[in-house]
Amino acid sequence: EAPSYDFVYIEDEEYSRKGWERYAKKANAKLLTLANPKEFEKYEGQLSKDACEIYIDRELGPDWPKGEDFASSLHQKGFKKLLLATGHDPQMFKHLEWLTCKGKESPWETEDDW
C-alpha cells in the first residue's frame, strides 16, 4: 500500500520545502514535497484528484514550465484542488478561475510562528 498524501508542495528551493515540511509535521499533515514537475509523475497515481491539495510555486527554475502552466496540465487531468504558492499579484492569474492564488507560507503556519 503506497503512502497517501493530503498535500503536495512543488517548489525548487529546498529551504522553502524544508519549512513546509516542518510545519506539516507539527500539524500531523501528510505532505509530499517535490523539487519539480518531473518528480510529480512518480506520485501522480497515488493522489486523490478530488481531495489532495497541490501547491505549486510559480517560478520552478529555467528548466520547468511556470507554475500556472503545470497547474493547467494537472487541471486537465482532473485534479481539483490546485493552488499557486507565489508572491505574484493574484490578478495575474484571475483568468484561471479554477486556480487559487496564495502566498508562499504553508497552510499550517500561524502568526504565532513569526
Backbone as a ProteinNet text record, in pm:
[ID]
protein_1_A
[PRIMARY]
EAPSYDFVYIEDEEYSRKGWERYAKKANAKLLTLANPKEFEKYEGQLSKDACEIYIDRELGPDWPKGEDFASSLHQKGFKKLLLATGHDPQMFKHLEWLTCKGKESPWETEDDW
[TERTIARY]
86.4	0	89.6	76.9	157.7	106.2	196.1	150.5	60.7	-38.7	-127.8	-98.9	-100.7	-70.2	-193.5	-211.4	-323.4	-281.2	-149.5	-95.6	31.8	49.3	173.3	223.2	352.8	413.6	527.5	515.7	618.5	691.4	818.2	897.3	1043.2	1111.2	1250.5	1349.3	1309.5	1402.2	1390.1	1499.4	1498.2	1461.1	1507.7	1479.9	1328.8	1256.7	1110.5	1045	1092.4	1034.7	1054.9	1174.4	1203.5	1109.9	1083.9	992.8	852.8	803.9	671.1	668.9	775.4	782	776.3	845.7	848.2	707.3	637.1	502.3	404.2	418.6	328.1	344.9	469.6	497.6	431.8	445.6	384	232.5	175.3	29.7	-19.2	73.2	38.1	-27.3	15.6	-38.8	47.3	-17	57.4	96.7	218.5	268.5	379.4	371.2	477.3	538.1	670.7	734.3	819.8	812.9	883.8	958.2	1069.9	1151.6	1107.5	1037.2	999.4	884.3	821.8	707.2	740.1	862.8	900.5	884.7	923.5	910.9	764.6	674.7	531.8	481.2	536.1	489.1	495.9	597.3	615.5	500.6	437.1	336.6	194.2	183.5	54	-57.9	-28.6	-129.8	-174	-96.5	-128.6	-213.1	-235.5	-300.7	-447.8	-529.1	-671.4	-692.9	-756.4	-779.7	-880.5	-966.4	-1068.6	-1023.4	-941.4	-913.2	-774.2	-676.3	-538.7	-519.7	-462.9	-433.9	-291.9	-279.9	-149.7	-108.2	-2.5	51.3	171.6	172.6	279.1	341.8	472.3	544.2	535.3	530.9	521.6	654	763.7	895.2	967.9	964.8	1025.1	1164.9	1219.2	1353.1	1346.3	1459	1462.2	1427.2	1439.3	1414.4	1269	1185.5	1048.4	945.9	825	718.6	683	616.3	566.3	464.9	452.8	361.7	220.4	169.6	30.2	15.8	124.3	117.4	116.6	197.3	193.8	59	7.2	-125.4	-231.6	-221.2	-317.2	-315	-194.5	-185.5	-249.1	-233.1	-296	-447.5	-490.5	-633.7	-697.9	-629.3	-680.6	-686.7	-600.9	-603.1	-708.4	-775.4	-884	-852.7	-733.9	-704.4	-785.6	-848.6	-943.5	-884.8	-799.3	-753	-612.6	-604.9	-476.1	-455.3	-340.9	-311.4	-174.5	-165	-36.5	23	139.3	206.1	306.3	267.1	350.4	336.7	437.2	430	374.6	348	296.5	153.9	112.4	-21.1	-125.3	-221.8	-324.7	-401.9	-407.2	-478.2	-419.6	-290.2	-224.4	-286.5	-352.8	-399.8	-551.6	-619.7	-764.5	-838.1	-772.7	-835.2	-841.9	-766.7	-770.5	-862.7	-992.6	-1091.4	-1072.7	-1023.4	-1010.9	-883.8	-796.6	-669.2	-676.4	-641.4	-639	-497.8	-488.6	-357.6	-332.5	-220.6	-188	-45.9	-12.7	125.2	213	338.8	433.9	430.4	353.4	350.2	276.1	317	246.5	110	14.4	-121.1	-128.6	-21.1	-26	43.3	102.4	168.6	64	94.1	7.6	95.3	31.2	110.5	199.2	161.1	244.7	379.6	387.2	513.5	613.8	569.5	659.5	735
-120.4	0	124.8	204.4	325.6	430.6	511.9	618	714.9	764.3	858.8	996.1	1096.6	1231.8	1318.9	1409.2	1503.4	1635.4	1660.1	1786.1	1758.7	1835	1828.9	1972	1991.4	2123.5	2107.2	2173.3	2167.4	2301.5	2296.9	2419.2	2385.6	2465.9	2434.1	2471.2	2557.4	2598.8	2506.5	2439.1	2342.3	2406.5	2529	2598	2610.2	2646.5	2659.4	2524.1	2421	2287.3	2242.6	2267	2226.3	2296.9	2423.6	2497.6	2435.8	2406.6	2344.5	2209.5	2133	2000.2	2012.8	2112.7	2133	2164.2	2256.2	2292	2177.5	2103.3	1990.5	1884.8	1861.8	1761.3	1801.5	1929.9	1979.1	1962.7	1976.5	1970.3	1828.7	1732.5	1596	1588.7	1674.9	1676.1	1585.7	1510.2	1422.6	1500.9	1552.6	1639.8	1571.3	1584.6	1540.2	1665.5	1683.2	1797.9	1748.7	1822.2	1785.3	1906.2	1881.4	1990.9	2038	1952.2	1991.3	1905.3	1947.2	1874	1730.2	1702.4	1566.7	1470	1513.7	1427.5	1393.5	1484.1	1463.2	1336.1	1307.4	1192.4	1062	1049.7	926.1	902.1	1010	1000.2	1021.9	1065.9	1108.8	1007	878.9	775.3	751.9	801.3	779.9	892	997.5	1116.5	1122.8	1164.8	1181.9	1308.7	1294.2	1411	1506.3	1453.6	1537.2	1600.7	1528	1572.1	1631.2	1586.7	1630.7	1776.6	1855.5	1995.9	2004.9	2058.1	2066.2	2213.1	2246.8	2382.8	2385.2	2481.2	2487.7	2627.2	2630.5	2756.9	2807.4	2938.1	2989.6	2975.3	3004.8	3004	2876	2777.7	2647.9	2633.3	2742.5	2738.6	2735.2	2762.9	2781.4	2657	2538.4	2415.6	2370.8	2442.8	2395.4	2499.5	2453	2549.3	2634.5	2745.6	2828	2745.8	2779.9	2705.1	2696.5	2806.7	2804.6	2715.4	2700.9	2613.7	2466.9	2435.9	2298.8	2271.1	2369.7	2354.7	2328.8	2396.8	2375.9	2231.4	2174.1	2035.2	1940.8	1971.2	1888	1906.4	2029.2	2059.5	1976.7	1969	1891.1	1741.8	1695.8	1554.8	1528.9	1634.6	1615.8	1649.7	1704.1	1745.6	1871.3	1870.5	1976.5	2087	2049.6	2147.6	2193.9	2289.9	2340.3	2482	2504.7	2635	2680.6	2807.5	2864.4	2931.6	2883.9	2941.6	3044.2	3169.8	3271.4	3406.4	3488.2	3625.8	3718.2	3664.4	3746.1	3793.1	3897.9	3953.7	3853	3816.3	3719.6	3763	3893.3	3941.7	3882.7	3851	3794.4	3661.9	3595.9	3459.2	3448	3562.7	3555	3492.2	3484.6	3416.8	3265.2	3214.4	3071.5	3056	3050	3055.6	2941	2828.1	2708.2	2709.9	2807.8	2812.7	2912.3	2866.5	2954.7	3009.3	3139.3	3201.5	3231.3	3180.9	3201.1	3253.1	3296.7	3337.4	3214.1	3235.8	3125.6	3055	3108.5	3047	2913.6	2818.8	2691.5	2710.7	2622.5	2637	2616.2	2564.8	2535.5	2641.2	2739.4	2844.8	2936.9	2986.6	3086.4	3206.1	3313.6	3431.7	3404.2	3305.7	3268.5	3216	3169.1	3113.2	3220.6	3344.9	3450.3	3515.6
0	0	0	-103.4	-115.3	-15.9	35.5	125.3	49.2	118.5	53	111.8	26.7	73.1	59.6	155.8	151.1	89.1	89.3	39.5	-40.1	-147.6	-224.5	-240.7	-226	-246.2	-345.4	-460.2	-563.5	-564.5	-528.9	-506.7	-531.4	-613.3	-646.1	-536	-442.7	-337.3	-216.4	-186.8	-77.1	56.9	78.8	204.6	227.8	122.8	133.7	160	91	113.3	257.5	310.7	448.1	547.2	522	609.5	609	491.5	481	552.4	534.4	598.3	749.8	802.3	947.3	999.3	932.7	977.5	959.4	850	824.7	933.5	971.5	1074.7	1206.7	1242.4	1366.2	1361.8	1242.6	1227.8	1196	1191.3	1151.5	1014.6	924.1	788.2	700	613.2	521.7	397.6	401.7	295.9	216.8	86.1	-4	-65.1	-51.8	-116	-232.1	-341.8	-463.6	-517.8	-585.2	-636.1	-774.4	-849.3	-985.2	-1037.8	-1147.1	-1202.5	-1242.2	-1281.7	-1321.7	-1204.8	-1084.7	-966.5	-938.9	-977.6	-951.9	-1020.1	-1138.4	-1216.8	-1138.1	-1052	-974.9	-876.4	-833.1	-726.6	-775.9	-900.3	-953	-927.9	-949.2	-932.8	-789.5	-693.2	-550.9	-493	-571.7	-516.6	-554.6	-460.4	-487.4	-569.7	-684.8	-770.3	-708.1	-621.4	-559.3	-429.1	-352	-215.4	-193.5	-269.3	-243.9	-284.2	-194	-224	-278.3	-399.4	-464.6	-476.1	-402.9	-403.4	-496.8	-587.4	-686.7	-685.3	-674.1	-682.2	-826.6	-845.3	-982.5	-1057	-989	-1053.8	-1014.6	-1102.9	-1071.3	-1130.4	-1179.7	-1237.5	-1389.8	-1455.2	-1600.6	-1682.1	-1621.8	-1697.9	-1694.5	-1622.3	-1598.9	-1641.1	-1671.5	-1704.7	-1583	-1606.2	-1495.5	-1415.6	-1288.5	-1201.2	-1254.8	-1308.8	-1357.6	-1480.8	-1559.1	-1676.4	-1634.6	-1532.6	-1480.6	-1415.5	-1343	-1280.6	-1387.7	-1502	-1610.7	-1659	-1669.4	-1715.1	-1612.8	-1483.5	-1379.6	-1380.8	-1403.4	-1411.6	-1523.1	-1636.1	-1749.6	-1717	-1625.3	-1584.6	-1477.5	-1431.7	-1336.1	-1192.1	-1164	-1026.2	-994.2	-875.3	-841.4	-753.5	-657.8	-559	-592.5	-682.6	-729.7	-679.7	-618.5	-560.2	-604.8	-638.4	-677.3	-554.3	-511.5	-394.6	-446.7	-446.1	-510.7	-443	-460.6	-414.3	-522.2	-641.1	-750.9	-722.2	-790.6	-776	-826	-740.1	-780.3	-905.6	-931.6	-1051.2	-1180	-1176.3	-1294.2	-1337	-1242.9	-1268.6	-1264.7	-1261.5	-1242	-1360	-1476.6	-1590.8	-1569.4	-1473.6	-1439.8	-1318.6	-1344.6	-1234.9	-1136.3	-1184.5	-1101.9	-1016.4	-1038.3	-966.3	-850.6	-730.4	-614	-597.6	-578	-562.9	-415.2	-361.7	-220.7	-208.7	-90.1	-63.8	-48.3	-13.1	-3.2	133.1	227.6	360.3	351.1	431.9	433.1	498.7	466.7	521.8	673	734.5	878.3	962.3	899.1	975.8	1035.9	1154.2	1215.5	1251.1	1289.3	1325.6	1444.3	1526.5	1641.2	1596.5	1473	1423.7	1383.6	1375.8	1327.2	1439.3
[MASK]
++++++++++++++++++++++++++++++++++++++++++++++++++++++++++++++++++++++++++++++++++++++++++++++++++++++++++++++++++

